[in-house]
């Protein structure tokens, strides 16, 4: 009798295990920015005086994939050190970084059709706050276009754009 009870328990356990749904793998909330990780992104920007600035950005996945760390150099001098992470309360990808001049940038990343929109506020070291957007369009596995916009009335005005190319170093 005891063997029959044990056998019935084993069969019942196996049947419930087979009928239980397979555990779902949660989608990666950082997937929209995941393509940016790895290597060094190189770009050049021309300043108002016509001087060319070389920009290098490195983005790496950290904390078992729960965040991306990035650093950006202008002409070999570090300017930004920051991160992207998923904020479950906001249900959004967020980013933050201090600038070498003492400003602080905080914002969100929202996928928009074929690009990413980085909407952010920059608090200058003086305490003034400016609102900007960056539109990032992936142009291939190792290329993207980065365009900075400022509010102008009820719309956004493009200030400039930079093309980036990645090297896998």
C-alpha positions, 0 to 999 in steps of 0.5 A: 500500500505504501509503495502505491501511495509513493508511486501515486505521489510521484506520478502526480508530481510529474503530471503537475510539473509537465502541466505547469507553464515554463518559466518566462524569461523577462525581456531585457528592459535595456535592449533598446540601448544594448547595441551600443555596448562594446568597443569605442565610438568615435566622432568629431564635432566642429565648434563655433570657432571651427575647431574640430573636437575628437570624441571617444565614448566607451559603453560597457554592460555592468552588474550582470547586465543590469546597467551600462557604464559609459565614459566620454573623452574630448580630445583625450580628456575625460568629460563624462562618466555615467550610466544607463539603467532601467527604473522599474517605477518609471518603467523607463531607461534612465541615464545620468552623468556628471560633466568635468565642468561640474554640471549634472545631466539626468534623463530618460531614453525612449524608443521612437520609431527608428531612433532613440530619444534621450530627453534630459535636463542639464543642471549647470554648475551655476544652478541653471537648468536647461532642457534638451533632447538627443535623437540617436539613429542607428545606421548599422552595427557600428555606426549611428547619428547623434543629433542634439535638439533644444526647445524652441516654442512648441517644437524642437530645433536641431543644434548640430549632429555627430556621426559616430563609428565604433571600433572593436578594441 
